[in-house]
Amino acid sequence: MSNHGKQQEAAVDRERFVDFFPQVVKDLIDDELHRPEVADAFDRLKMVIEYNAVGGKYNRGLTVVAAFQELVKPEQRDEKSLHRAMVVGWCVELLQAFFLVADDIMDYSVTRRGHPCWYKKEGIGLDAVNDSFLIESSIYRLLRRHCRGQPYYLNLLELFLQTSYQTELGQALDLITAPSSQVDLNRFTEQRYKAIVKYKTAFYSFYLPVAAAMYMAGIQDEEQHEHAKAILLEMGEFFQIQDDFLDCFGDPEVTGKIGTDIQDNKCSWMVVECLKRATPEQRHLLEENYGQKDLEKVACVKQLYNQLGLKAAYKEYEENSYQRLSALISQHAQQLPSQIFFGLAQKIYKRQK
Protein backbone atom coordinates (compact mmCIF):
# COMPACT_ATOMS: atom_id res chain seq x y z
CA MET A 1 0.00 0.00 0.00
CA SER A 2 1.26 3.51 -0.89
CA ASN A 3 1.95 6.13 1.78
CA HIS A 4 -1.15 8.03 0.66
CA GLY A 5 -3.24 4.87 0.95
CA LYS A 6 -1.87 4.21 4.45
CA GLN A 7 -2.67 7.78 5.51
CA GLN A 8 -6.23 7.44 4.23
CA GLU A 9 -6.67 4.13 6.06
CA ALA A 10 -5.24 5.63 9.26
CA ALA A 11 -7.63 8.59 8.95
CA VAL A 12 -10.61 6.23 8.57
CA ASP A 13 -9.49 4.15 11.59
CA ARG A 14 -9.09 7.30 13.69
CA GLU A 15 -12.52 8.60 12.67
CA ARG A 16 -14.13 5.26 13.53
CA PHE A 17 -12.39 5.25 16.93
CA VAL A 18 -13.42 8.83 17.74
CA ASP A 19 -16.99 8.13 16.61
CA PHE A 20 -17.12 5.28 19.15
CA PHE A 21 -16.50 7.68 22.05
CA PRO A 22 -20.18 8.65 22.63
CA GLN A 23 -20.91 4.94 23.14
CA VAL A 24 -18.20 4.81 25.82
CA VAL A 25 -19.76 7.79 27.61
CA LYS A 26 -23.24 6.23 27.29
CA ASP A 27 -22.00 2.95 28.79
CA LEU A 28 -20.51 4.80 31.76
CA ILE A 29 -23.64 6.86 32.37
CA ASP A 30 -25.95 3.83 31.96
CA ASP A 31 -23.99 2.05 34.70
CA GLU A 32 -25.93 -0.18 37.11
CA LEU A 33 -24.68 2.05 39.97
CA HIS A 34 -26.46 5.08 38.47
CA ARG A 35 -29.17 5.87 41.02
CA PRO A 36 -31.18 9.10 41.46
CA GLU A 37 -29.23 10.02 44.62
CA VAL A 38 -25.93 10.07 42.68
CA ALA A 39 -27.29 11.59 39.46
CA ASP A 40 -25.32 14.81 40.00
CA ALA A 41 -22.10 12.81 40.39
CA PHE A 42 -22.76 11.00 37.10
CA ASP A 43 -23.37 14.39 35.42
CA ARG A 44 -19.97 15.44 36.74
CA LEU A 45 -18.37 12.22 35.46
CA LYS A 46 -19.78 12.87 31.98
CA MET A 47 -18.42 16.43 31.98
CA VAL A 48 -15.00 15.28 33.22
CA ILE A 49 -14.66 12.51 30.63
CA GLU A 50 -15.88 14.58 27.72
CA TYR A 51 -13.37 17.35 28.50
CA ASN A 52 -10.31 15.25 29.32
CA ALA A 53 -10.45 12.08 27.21
CA VAL A 54 -10.66 13.72 23.79
CA GLY A 55 -8.49 16.05 21.73
CA GLY A 56 -5.28 14.02 21.69
CA LYS A 57 -3.74 11.92 18.94
CA TYR A 58 -5.38 8.69 20.24
CA ASN A 59 -2.24 6.71 19.34
CA ARG A 60 -2.48 4.51 22.44
CA GLY A 61 -6.11 3.56 21.91
CA LEU A 62 -5.72 3.10 18.16
CA THR A 63 -2.73 0.84 18.80
CA VAL A 64 -4.94 -1.59 20.75
CA VAL A 65 -7.34 -1.89 17.80
CA ALA A 66 -4.61 -2.07 15.13
CA ALA A 67 -2.53 -4.63 17.05
CA PHE A 68 -5.61 -6.77 17.76
CA GLN A 69 -6.47 -6.84 14.05
CA GLU A 70 -2.89 -7.78 13.17
CA LEU A 71 -2.75 -10.56 15.76
CA VAL A 72 -6.04 -12.41 15.21
CA LYS A 73 -7.11 -14.54 12.27
CA PRO A 74 -9.61 -12.96 9.85
CA GLU A 75 -12.47 -15.11 11.20
CA GLN A 76 -11.84 -13.71 14.69
CA ARG A 77 -12.36 -10.13 13.53
CA ASP A 78 -16.10 -10.27 14.09
CA GLU A 79 -18.10 -7.20 15.06
CA LYS A 80 -18.31 -8.06 18.77
CA SER A 81 -14.57 -8.69 19.07
CA LEU A 82 -13.72 -5.42 17.31
CA HIS A 83 -16.25 -3.64 19.54
CA ARG A 84 -14.43 -4.97 22.62
CA ALA A 85 -11.06 -3.93 21.15
CA MET A 86 -12.43 -0.38 20.74
CA VAL A 87 -13.61 -0.39 24.37
CA VAL A 88 -10.18 -1.53 25.61
CA GLY A 89 -8.56 1.11 23.38
CA TRP A 90 -10.69 3.76 25.06
CA CYS A 91 -9.75 2.31 28.46
CA VAL A 92 -6.12 3.05 27.60
CA GLU A 93 -7.12 6.59 26.58
CA LEU A 94 -8.96 7.00 29.90
CA LEU A 95 -5.87 5.85 31.78
CA GLN A 96 -3.92 8.53 29.91
CA ALA A 97 -6.57 11.13 30.82
CA PHE A 98 -6.40 10.10 34.51
CA PHE A 99 -2.63 10.54 34.55
CA LEU A 100 -2.72 13.88 32.72
CA VAL A 101 -5.37 15.49 34.94
CA ALA A 102 -3.30 14.60 38.01
CA ASP A 103 0.04 15.41 36.39
CA ASP A 104 -1.09 18.88 35.32
CA ILE A 105 -1.96 19.71 38.94
CA MET A 106 1.40 18.49 40.21
CA ASP A 107 3.30 20.36 37.48
CA TYR A 108 1.20 23.56 37.75
CA SER A 109 0.64 23.26 34.00
CA VAL A 110 -1.45 25.87 32.20
CA THR A 111 -2.66 24.31 28.96
CA ARG A 112 -3.26 20.82 27.66
CA ARG A 113 -4.15 19.96 24.04
CA GLY A 114 -4.65 23.64 23.27
CA HIS A 115 -7.13 24.23 26.10
CA PRO A 116 -6.86 25.18 29.78
CA CYS A 117 -5.89 22.26 32.00
CA TRP A 118 -8.95 20.82 33.75
CA TYR A 119 -7.97 22.11 37.20
CA LYS A 120 -7.44 25.57 35.69
CA LYS A 121 -11.05 25.85 34.52
CA GLU A 122 -13.22 28.18 36.57
CA GLY A 123 -14.86 26.43 39.50
CA ILE A 124 -12.73 23.26 39.26
CA GLY A 125 -9.44 23.80 41.13
CA LEU A 126 -8.35 20.92 43.35
CA ASP A 127 -11.70 19.17 42.91
CA ALA A 128 -9.85 17.86 39.85
CA VAL A 129 -8.08 15.39 42.15
CA ASN A 130 -11.32 13.47 42.72
CA ASP A 131 -12.21 13.90 39.05
CA SER A 132 -9.02 12.05 38.15
CA PHE A 133 -10.12 9.20 40.43
CA LEU A 134 -13.48 9.09 38.63
CA ILE A 135 -11.70 8.72 35.29
CA GLU A 136 -9.54 5.88 36.62
CA SER A 137 -12.51 4.01 38.08
CA SER A 138 -14.34 4.33 34.75
CA ILE A 139 -11.73 2.03 33.19
CA TYR A 140 -12.73 -0.86 35.43
CA ARG A 141 -16.46 -0.23 34.96
CA LEU A 142 -15.98 -0.53 31.20
CA LEU A 143 -13.80 -3.65 31.43
CA ARG A 144 -16.36 -5.28 33.73
CA ARG A 145 -19.24 -4.42 31.42
CA HIS A 146 -17.64 -5.56 28.17
CA CYS A 147 -14.95 -8.15 29.00
CA ARG A 148 -16.10 -9.90 32.18
CA GLY A 149 -17.13 -13.06 30.36
CA GLN A 150 -13.96 -13.27 28.26
CA PRO A 151 -11.02 -15.60 29.04
CA TYR A 152 -8.62 -12.61 29.04
CA TYR A 153 -10.58 -10.52 31.58
CA LEU A 154 -8.30 -11.26 34.53
CA ASN A 155 -5.20 -10.65 32.40
CA LEU A 156 -6.52 -7.23 31.39
CA LEU A 157 -7.37 -6.30 34.97
CA GLU A 158 -3.91 -7.25 36.18
CA LEU A 159 -2.28 -5.50 33.22
CA PHE A 160 -4.10 -2.19 33.83
CA LEU A 161 -3.50 -2.34 37.59
CA GLN A 162 0.19 -3.16 37.24
CA THR A 163 0.70 -0.53 34.56
CA SER A 164 -0.95 2.10 36.76
CA TYR A 165 1.35 1.14 39.63
CA GLN A 166 4.44 1.25 37.42
CA THR A 167 3.46 4.69 36.10
CA GLU A 168 2.84 6.00 39.62
CA LEU A 169 6.28 4.70 40.67
CA GLY A 170 7.74 6.60 37.73
CA GLN A 171 5.87 9.74 38.73
CA ALA A 172 7.17 9.35 42.30
CA LEU A 173 10.74 9.09 40.98
CA ASP A 174 10.14 12.20 38.87
CA LEU A 175 8.84 14.21 41.84
CA ILE A 176 11.61 12.99 44.19
CA THR A 177 14.30 13.82 41.64
CA ALA A 178 13.01 17.30 40.88
CA PRO A 179 11.42 18.89 43.97
CA SER A 180 10.14 22.38 43.18
CA SER A 181 11.81 23.77 46.30
CA GLN A 182 15.37 22.65 45.59
CA VAL A 183 17.52 22.49 42.46
CA ASP A 184 20.17 19.78 42.72
CA LEU A 185 21.82 19.09 39.38
CA ASN A 186 23.65 16.07 40.85
CA ARG A 187 20.31 14.20 40.81
CA PHE A 188 20.01 14.55 37.04
CA THR A 189 21.90 11.44 35.94
CA GLU A 190 21.29 9.44 32.79
CA GLN A 191 20.53 6.36 34.91
CA ARG A 192 17.82 8.18 36.88
CA TYR A 193 16.41 9.72 33.71
CA LYS A 194 16.06 6.31 32.03
CA ALA A 195 14.31 4.88 35.11
CA ILE A 196 11.80 7.74 35.18
CA VAL A 197 11.07 7.38 31.47
CA LYS A 198 10.69 3.61 31.62
CA TYR A 199 8.21 3.66 34.49
CA LYS A 200 6.42 6.96 33.95
CA THR A 201 5.93 6.76 30.17
CA ALA A 202 7.04 3.60 28.38
CA PHE A 203 4.95 0.98 30.17
CA TYR A 204 1.59 2.70 29.77
CA SER A 205 2.17 4.43 26.44
CA PHE A 206 3.71 1.55 24.52
CA TYR A 207 3.69 -1.81 26.29
CA LEU A 208 0.13 -1.57 27.66
CA PRO A 209 -1.73 -1.12 24.33
CA VAL A 210 0.13 -3.95 22.59
CA ALA A 211 0.04 -6.28 25.60
CA ALA A 212 -3.73 -5.72 25.93
CA ALA A 213 -4.21 -6.66 22.27
CA MET A 214 -2.00 -9.73 22.73
CA TYR A 215 -4.09 -10.97 25.66
CA MET A 216 -7.29 -10.34 23.71
CA ALA A 217 -5.85 -12.35 20.83
CA GLY A 218 -5.13 -15.24 23.21
CA ILE A 219 -1.36 -14.69 23.47
CA GLN A 220 -0.46 -15.34 27.12
CA ASP A 221 3.04 -16.75 26.61
CA GLU A 222 5.41 -14.80 28.88
CA GLU A 223 8.32 -15.09 26.45
CA GLN A 224 6.28 -13.41 23.69
CA HIS A 225 5.32 -10.62 26.06
CA GLU A 226 8.98 -10.14 27.03
CA HIS A 227 9.96 -9.87 23.36
CA ALA A 228 7.28 -7.24 22.82
CA LYS A 229 8.33 -5.41 25.97
CA ALA A 230 11.99 -5.23 24.85
CA ILE A 231 10.94 -3.35 21.72
CA LEU A 232 8.23 -1.21 23.26
CA LEU A 233 10.17 0.06 26.27
CA GLU A 234 12.93 1.23 23.93
CA MET A 235 10.27 2.94 21.83
CA GLY A 236 8.90 4.59 24.97
CA GLU A 237 12.30 6.08 25.75
CA PHE A 238 12.55 7.41 22.19
CA PHE A 239 9.07 8.95 22.56
CA GLN A 240 9.86 10.66 25.89
CA ILE A 241 13.10 12.15 24.63
CA GLN A 242 11.10 13.59 21.72
CA ASP A 243 8.61 14.96 24.26
CA ASP A 244 11.40 16.60 26.27
CA PHE A 245 12.81 18.22 23.13
CA LEU A 246 9.37 19.48 22.06
CA ASP A 247 8.69 20.82 25.58
CA CYS A 248 11.71 23.08 25.13
CA PHE A 249 11.82 23.81 21.41
CA GLY A 250 8.39 22.78 20.08
CA ASP A 251 5.82 25.29 18.83
CA PRO A 252 2.97 25.58 21.40
CA GLU A 253 0.59 26.25 18.49
CA VAL A 254 1.46 22.79 17.17
CA THR A 255 2.05 20.84 20.41
CA GLY A 256 -1.04 22.28 22.13
CA LYS A 257 0.81 22.91 25.39
CA ILE A 258 3.26 25.39 26.84
CA GLY A 259 6.45 23.63 27.93
CA THR A 260 7.39 24.01 31.59
CA ASP A 261 10.18 21.45 32.14
CA ILE A 262 12.81 24.13 32.81
CA GLN A 263 10.61 26.07 35.26
CA ASP A 264 9.49 22.83 36.95
CA ASN A 265 13.07 21.66 37.61
CA LYS A 266 12.43 18.48 35.60
CA CYS A 267 14.98 15.75 35.04
CA SER A 268 14.62 15.95 31.26
CA TRP A 269 16.83 14.64 28.45
CA MET A 270 17.77 18.22 27.65
CA VAL A 271 19.25 19.01 31.07
CA VAL A 272 20.96 15.61 31.33
CA GLU A 273 22.65 16.15 27.95
CA CYS A 274 23.48 19.75 28.89
CA LEU A 275 25.27 18.56 32.03
CA LYS A 276 27.33 16.07 29.99
CA ARG A 277 28.65 18.88 27.81
CA ALA A 278 28.80 21.88 30.17
CA THR A 279 32.01 23.49 31.38
CA PRO A 280 32.19 24.33 35.12
CA GLU A 281 31.18 27.92 34.26
CA GLN A 282 28.22 26.76 32.17
CA ARG A 283 27.15 24.37 34.92
CA HIS A 284 27.20 27.29 37.38
CA LEU A 285 25.05 29.30 34.96
CA LEU A 286 22.59 26.38 34.80
CA GLU A 287 22.46 26.14 38.60
CA GLU A 288 21.56 29.82 38.84
CA ASN A 289 18.79 29.71 36.26
CA TYR A 290 17.27 26.20 36.20
CA GLY A 291 14.03 25.49 38.06
CA GLN A 292 13.03 29.18 38.17
CA LYS A 293 9.69 30.65 37.06
CA ASP A 294 11.36 33.85 35.82
CA LEU A 295 11.03 33.80 32.01
CA GLU A 296 14.38 35.56 31.57
CA LYS A 297 16.06 32.70 33.45
CA VAL A 298 14.17 30.16 31.30
CA ALA A 299 15.44 31.97 28.19
CA CYS A 300 18.97 31.86 29.62
CA VAL A 301 18.76 28.05 29.98
CA LYS A 302 17.46 27.69 26.42
CA GLN A 303 20.30 29.88 25.18
CA LEU A 304 22.76 27.58 26.97
CA TYR A 305 21.12 24.55 25.31
CA ASN A 306 21.63 26.24 21.94
CA GLN A 307 25.25 27.08 22.70
CA LEU A 308 25.91 23.44 23.55
CA GLY A 309 24.34 22.25 20.28
CA LEU A 310 21.48 20.28 21.79
CA LYS A 311 19.26 20.67 18.74
CA ALA A 312 21.87 18.94 16.58
CA ALA A 313 22.47 16.35 19.32
CA TYR A 314 18.76 15.58 19.36
CA LYS A 315 18.59 15.15 15.58
CA GLU A 316 21.53 12.74 15.74
CA TYR A 317 19.88 10.83 18.59
CA GLU A 318 16.61 10.61 16.65
CA GLU A 319 18.29 9.06 13.61
CA ASN A 320 20.37 6.61 15.67
CA SER A 321 17.43 5.63 17.85
CA TYR A 322 15.24 4.77 14.87
CA GLN A 323 17.98 2.52 13.47
CA ARG A 324 18.35 0.85 16.87
CA LEU A 325 14.60 0.33 17.08
CA SER A 326 14.54 -1.27 13.63
CA ALA A 327 17.26 -3.71 14.71
CA LEU A 328 15.36 -4.55 17.91
CA ILE A 329 12.18 -5.25 15.93
CA SER A 330 14.09 -7.58 13.60
CA GLN A 331 15.58 -9.34 16.62
CA HIS A 332 12.52 -9.71 18.83
CA ALA A 333 9.49 -9.80 16.51
CA GLN A 334 10.13 -13.38 15.40
CA GLN A 335 6.63 -14.74 16.11
CA LEU A 336 4.78 -11.42 16.35
CA PRO A 337 3.85 -9.35 13.27
CA SER A 338 6.63 -6.79 12.82
CA GLN A 339 4.12 -4.35 11.29
CA ILE A 340 2.67 -3.70 14.77
CA PHE A 341 6.01 -2.28 15.87
CA PHE A 342 7.05 -0.59 12.63
CA GLY A 343 3.62 1.04 12.42
CA LEU A 344 4.05 2.49 15.91
CA ALA A 345 7.61 3.64 15.22
CA GLN A 346 6.56 5.41 12.03
CA LYS A 347 3.80 7.26 13.90
CA ILE A 348 6.23 8.84 16.32
CA TYR A 349 9.35 9.23 14.15
CA LYS A 350 10.04 12.94 13.45
CA ARG A 351 6.75 13.97 15.11
CA GLN A 352 6.15 17.65 15.84
CA LYS A 353 3.58 17.21 18.61
MIVEXGU-614759 format. One line per field, with one value per residue (C-alpha): residue number from 1; residue in one letter; chain; x, y, z. Coordinates in nm, 2 decimals, m for minus. Layout:
<atoms>
k (NUM:...)
r (a:...)
c (A:...)
X (X:...)
Y (Y:...)
Z (Z:...)
</atoms>
This chain:
<atoms>
k (1:2:3:4:5:6:7:8:9:10:11:12:13:14:15:16:17:18:19:20:21:22:23:24:25:26:27:28:29:30:31:32:33:34:35:36:37:38:39:40:41:42:43:44:45:46:47:48:49:50:51:52:53:54:55:56:57:58:59:60:61:62:63:64:65:66:67:68:69:70:71:72:73:74:75:76:77:78:79:80:81:82:83:84:85:86:87:88:89:90:91:92:93:94:95:96:97:98:99:100:101:102:103:104:105:106:107:108:109:110:111:112:113:114:115:116:117:118:119:120:121:122:123:124:125:126:127:128:129:130:131:132:133:134:135:136:137:138:139:140:141:142:143:144:145:146:147:148:149:150:151:152:153:154:155:156:157:158:159:160:161:162:163:164:165:166:167:168:169:170:171:172:173:174:175:176:177:178:179:180:181:182:183:184:185:186:187:188:189:190:191:192:193:194:195:196:197:198:199:200:201:202:203:204:205:206:207:208:209:210:211:212:213:214:215:216:217:218:219:220:221:222:223:224:225:226:227:228:229:230:231:232:233:234:235:236:237:238:239:240:241:242:243:244:245:246:247:248:249:250:251:252:253:254:255:256:257:258:259:260:261:262:263:264:265:266:267:268:269:270:271:272:273:274:275:276:277:278:279:280:281:282:283:284:285:286:287:288:289:290:291:292:293:294:295:296:297:298:299:300:301:302:303:304:305:306:307:308:309:310:311:312:313:314:315:316:317:318:319:320:321:322:323:324:325:326:327:328:329:330:331:332:333:334:335:336:337:338:339:340:341:342:343:344:345:346:347:348:349:350:351:352:353)
r (m:s:n:h:g:k:q:q:e:a:a:v:d:r:e:r:f:v:d:f:f:p:q:v:v:k:d:l:i:d:d:e:l:h:r:p:e:v:a:d:a:f:d:r:l:k:m:v:i:e:y:n:a:v:g:g:k:y:n:r:g:l:t:v:v:a:a:f:q:e:l:v:k:p:e:q:r:d:e:k:s:l:h:r:a:m:v:v:g:w:c:v:e:l:l:q:a:f:f:l:v:a:d:d:i:m:d:y:s:v:t:r:r:g:h:p:c:w:y:k:k:e:g:i:g:l:d:a:v:n:d:s:f:l:i:e:s:s:i:y:r:l:l:r:r:h:c:r:g:q:p:y:y:l:n:l:l:e:l:f:l:q:t:s:y:q:t:e:l:g:q:a:l:d:l:i:t:a:p:s:s:q:v:d:l:n:r:f:t:e:q:r:y:k:a:i:v:k:y:k:t:a:f:y:s:f:y:l:p:v:a:a:a:m:y:m:a:g:i:q:d:e:e:q:h:e:h:a:k:a:i:l:l:e:m:g:e:f:f:q:i:q:d:d:f:l:d:c:f:g:d:p:e:v:t:g:k:i:g:t:d:i:q:d:n:k:c:s:w:m:v:v:e:c:l:k:r:a:t:p:e:q:r:h:l:l:e:e:n:y:g:q:k:d:l:e:k:v:a:c:v:k:q:l:y:n:q:l:g:l:k:a:a:y:k:e:y:e:e:n:s:y:q:r:l:s:a:l:i:s:q:h:a:q:q:l:p:s:q:i:f:f:g:l:a:q:k:i:y:k:r:q:k)
c (A:A:A:A:A:A:A:A:A:A:A:A:A:A:A:A:A:A:A:A:A:A:A:A:A:A:A:A:A:A:A:A:A:A:A:A:A:A:A:A:A:A:A:A:A:A:A:A:A:A:A:A:A:A:A:A:A:A:A:A:A:A:A:A:A:A:A:A:A:A:A:A:A:A:A:A:A:A:A:A:A:A:A:A:A:A:A:A:A:A:A:A:A:A:A:A:A:A:A:A:A:A:A:A:A:A:A:A:A:A:A:A:A:A:A:A:A:A:A:A:A:A:A:A:A:A:A:A:A:A:A:A:A:A:A:A:A:A:A:A:A:A:A:A:A:A:A:A:A:A:A:A:A:A:A:A:A:A:A:A:A:A:A:A:A:A:A:A:A:A:A:A:A:A:A:A:A:A:A:A:A:A:A:A:A:A:A:A:A:A:A:A:A:A:A:A:A:A:A:A:A:A:A:A:A:A:A:A:A:A:A:A:A:A:A:A:A:A:A:A:A:A:A:A:A:A:A:A:A:A:A:A:A:A:A:A:A:A:A:A:A:A:A:A:A:A:A:A:A:A:A:A:A:A:A:A:A:A:A:A:A:A:A:A:A:A:A:A:A:A:A:A:A:A:A:A:A:A:A:A:A:A:A:A:A:A:A:A:A:A:A:A:A:A:A:A:A:A:A:A:A:A:A:A:A:A:A:A:A:A:A:A:A:A:A:A:A:A:A:A:A:A:A:A:A:A:A:A:A:A:A:A:A:A:A:A:A:A:A:A:A:A:A:A:A:A:A:A:A:A:A:A:A)
X (0.00:0.13:0.19:m0.12:m0.32:m0.19:m0.27:m0.62:m0.67:m0.52:m0.76:m1.06:m0.95:m0.91:m1.25:m1.41:m1.24:m1.34:m1.70:m1.71:m1.65:m2.02:m2.09:m1.82:m1.98:m2.32:m2.20:m2.05:m2.36:m2.59:m2.40:m2.59:m2.47:m2.65:m2.92:m3.12:m2.92:m2.59:m2.73:m2.53:m2.21:m2.28:m2.34:m2.00:m1.84:m1.98:m1.84:m1.50:m1.47:m1.59:m1.34:m1.03:m1.04:m1.07:m0.85:m0.53:m0.37:m0.54:m0.22:m0.25:m0.61:m0.57:m0.27:m0.49:m0.73:m0.46:m0.25:m0.56:m0.65:m0.29:m0.27:m0.60:m0.71:m0.96:m1.25:m1.18:m1.24:m1.61:m1.81:m1.83:m1.46:m1.37:m1.63:m1.44:m1.11:m1.24:m1.36:m1.02:m0.86:m1.07:m0.98:m0.61:m0.71:m0.90:m0.59:m0.39:m0.66:m0.64:m0.26:m0.27:m0.54:m0.33:0.00:m0.11:m0.20:0.14:0.33:0.12:0.06:m0.15:m0.27:m0.33:m0.41:m0.46:m0.71:m0.69:m0.59:m0.89:m0.80:m0.74:m1.11:m1.32:m1.49:m1.27:m0.94:m0.83:m1.17:m0.99:m0.81:m1.13:m1.22:m0.90:m1.01:m1.35:m1.17:m0.95:m1.25:m1.43:m1.17:m1.27:m1.65:m1.60:m1.38:m1.64:m1.92:m1.76:m1.50:m1.61:m1.71:m1.40:m1.10:m0.86:m1.06:m0.83:m0.52:m0.65:m0.74:m0.39:m0.23:m0.41:m0.35:0.02:0.07:m0.09:0.13:0.44:0.35:0.28:0.63:0.77:0.59:0.72:1.07:1.01:0.88:1.16:1.43:1.30:1.14:1.01:1.18:1.54:1.75:2.02:2.18:2.36:2.03:2.00:2.19:2.13:2.05:1.78:1.64:1.61:1.43:1.18:1.11:1.07:0.82:0.64:0.59:0.70:0.50:0.16:0.22:0.37:0.37:0.01:m0.17:0.01:0.00:m0.37:m0.42:m0.20:m0.41:m0.73:m0.58:m0.51:m0.14:m0.05:0.30:0.54:0.83:0.63:0.53:0.90:1.00:0.73:0.83:1.20:1.09:0.82:1.02:1.29:1.03:0.89:1.23:1.25:0.91:0.99:1.31:1.11:0.86:1.14:1.28:0.94:0.87:1.17:1.18:0.84:0.58:0.30:0.06:0.15:0.21:m0.10:0.08:0.33:0.64:0.74:1.02:1.28:1.06:0.95:1.31:1.24:1.50:1.46:1.68:1.78:1.93:2.10:2.26:2.35:2.53:2.73:2.86:2.88:3.20:3.22:3.12:2.82:2.72:2.72:2.50:2.26:2.25:2.16:1.88:1.73:1.40:1.30:0.97:1.14:1.10:1.44:1.61:1.42:1.54:1.90:1.88:1.75:2.03:2.28:2.11:2.16:2.52:2.59:2.43:2.15:1.93:2.19:2.25:1.88:1.86:2.15:1.99:1.66:1.83:2.04:1.74:1.52:1.80:1.83:1.46:1.45:1.73:1.54:1.22:1.41:1.56:1.25:0.95:1.01:0.66:0.48:0.38:0.66:0.41:0.27:0.60:0.71:0.36:0.41:0.76:0.66:0.38:0.62:0.94:1.00:0.67:0.61:0.36)
Y (0.00:0.35:0.61:0.80:0.49:0.42:0.78:0.74:0.41:0.56:0.86:0.62:0.42:0.73:0.86:0.53:0.52:0.88:0.81:0.53:0.77:0.86:0.49:0.48:0.78:0.62:0.30:0.48:0.69:0.38:0.20:m0.02:0.20:0.51:0.59:0.91:1.00:1.01:1.16:1.48:1.28:1.10:1.44:1.54:1.22:1.29:1.64:1.53:1.25:1.46:1.73:1.53:1.21:1.37:1.61:1.40:1.19:0.87:0.67:0.45:0.36:0.31:0.08:m0.16:m0.19:m0.21:m0.46:m0.68:m0.68:m0.78:m1.06:m1.24:m1.45:m1.30:m1.51:m1.37:m1.01:m1.03:m0.72:m0.81:m0.87:m0.54:m0.36:m0.50:m0.39:m0.04:m0.04:m0.15:0.11:0.38:0.23:0.31:0.66:0.70:0.59:0.85:1.11:1.01:1.05:1.39:1.55:1.46:1.54:1.89:1.97:1.85:2.04:2.36:2.33:2.59:2.43:2.08:2.00:2.36:2.42:2.52:2.23:2.08:2.21:2.56:2.59:2.82:2.64:2.33:2.38:2.09:1.92:1.79:1.54:1.35:1.39:1.21:0.92:0.91:0.87:0.59:0.40:0.43:0.20:m0.09:m0.02:m0.05:m0.36:m0.53:m0.44:m0.56:m0.81:m0.99:m1.31:m1.33:m1.56:m1.26:m1.05:m1.13:m1.06:m0.72:m0.63:m0.73:m0.55:m0.22:m0.23:m0.32:m0.05:0.21:0.11:0.13:0.47:0.60:0.47:0.66:0.97:0.93:0.91:1.22:1.42:1.30:1.38:1.73:1.89:2.24:2.38:2.26:2.25:1.98:1.91:1.61:1.42:1.45:1.14:0.94:0.64:0.82:0.97:0.63:0.49:0.77:0.74:0.36:0.37:0.70:0.68:0.36:0.10:0.27:0.44:0.16:m0.18:m0.16:m0.11:m0.39:m0.63:m0.57:m0.67:m0.97:m1.10:m1.03:m1.23:m1.52:m1.47:m1.53:m1.67:m1.48:m1.51:m1.34:m1.06:m1.01:m0.99:m0.72:m0.54:m0.52:m0.34:m0.12:0.01:0.12:0.29:0.46:0.61:0.74:0.90:1.07:1.22:1.36:1.50:1.66:1.82:1.95:2.08:2.31:2.38:2.28:2.53:2.56:2.63:2.28:2.08:2.23:2.29:2.54:2.36:2.40:2.14:2.41:2.61:2.28:2.17:1.85:1.58:1.60:1.46:1.82:1.90:1.56:1.62:1.98:1.86:1.61:1.89:2.19:2.35:2.43:2.79:2.68:2.44:2.73:2.93:2.64:2.61:2.98:2.97:2.62:2.55:2.92:3.07:3.39:3.38:3.56:3.27:3.02:3.20:3.19:2.80:2.77:2.99:2.76:2.46:2.62:2.71:2.34:2.23:2.03:2.07:1.89:1.63:1.56:1.52:1.27:1.08:1.06:0.91:0.66:0.56:0.48:0.25:0.08:0.03:m0.13:m0.37:m0.46:m0.52:m0.76:m0.93:m0.97:m0.98:m1.34:m1.47:m1.14:m0.93:m0.68:m0.43:m0.37:m0.23:m0.06:0.10:0.25:0.36:0.54:0.73:0.88:0.92:1.29:1.40:1.77:1.72)
Z (0.00:m0.09:0.18:0.07:0.10:0.45:0.55:0.42:0.61:0.93:0.90:0.86:1.16:1.37:1.27:1.35:1.69:1.77:1.66:1.92:2.20:2.26:2.31:2.58:2.76:2.73:2.88:3.18:3.24:3.20:3.47:3.71:4.00:3.85:4.10:4.15:4.46:4.27:3.95:4.00:4.04:3.71:3.54:3.67:3.55:3.20:3.20:3.32:3.06:2.77:2.85:2.93:2.72:2.38:2.17:2.17:1.89:2.02:1.93:2.24:2.19:1.82:1.88:2.07:1.78:1.51:1.71:1.78:1.40:1.32:1.58:1.52:1.23:0.98:1.12:1.47:1.35:1.41:1.51:1.88:1.91:1.73:1.95:2.26:2.12:2.07:2.44:2.56:2.34:2.51:2.85:2.76:2.66:2.99:3.18:2.99:3.08:3.45:3.45:3.27:3.49:3.80:3.64:3.53:3.89:4.02:3.75:3.78:3.40:3.22:2.90:2.77:2.40:2.33:2.61:2.98:3.20:3.38:3.72:3.57:3.45:3.66:3.95:3.93:4.11:4.34:4.29:3.98:4.22:4.27:3.91:3.81:4.04:3.86:3.53:3.66:3.81:3.47:3.32:3.54:3.50:3.12:3.14:3.37:3.14:2.82:2.90:3.22:3.04:2.83:2.90:2.90:3.16:3.45:3.24:3.14:3.50:3.62:3.32:3.38:3.76:3.72:3.46:3.68:3.96:3.74:3.61:3.96:4.07:3.77:3.87:4.23:4.10:3.89:4.18:4.42:4.16:4.09:4.40:4.32:4.63:4.56:4.25:4.27:3.94:4.09:4.08:3.70:3.59:3.28:3.49:3.69:3.37:3.20:3.51:3.52:3.15:3.16:3.45:3.39:3.02:2.84:3.02:2.98:2.64:2.45:2.63:2.77:2.43:2.26:2.56:2.59:2.23:2.27:2.57:2.37:2.08:2.32:2.35:2.71:2.66:2.89:2.64:2.37:2.61:2.70:2.34:2.28:2.60:2.49:2.17:2.33:2.63:2.39:2.18:2.50:2.58:2.22:2.26:2.59:2.46:2.17:2.43:2.63:2.31:2.21:2.56:2.51:2.14:2.01:1.88:2.14:1.85:1.72:2.04:2.21:2.54:2.68:2.79:3.16:3.21:3.28:3.53:3.69:3.76:3.56:3.50:3.13:2.85:2.77:3.11:3.13:2.80:2.89:3.20:3.00:2.78:3.02:3.14:3.51:3.43:3.22:3.49:3.74:3.50:3.48:3.86:3.88:3.63:3.62:3.81:3.82:3.71:3.58:3.20:3.16:3.34:3.13:2.82:2.96:3.00:2.64:2.52:2.70:2.53:2.19:2.27:2.36:2.03:2.18:1.87:1.66:1.93:1.94:1.56:1.57:1.86:1.67:1.36:1.57:1.78:1.49:1.35:1.69:1.71:1.36:1.47:1.79:1.59:1.36:1.66:1.88:1.65:1.54:1.61:1.63:1.33:1.28:1.13:1.48:1.59:1.26:1.24:1.59:1.52:1.20:1.39:1.63:1.41:1.35:1.51:1.58:1.86)
</atoms>
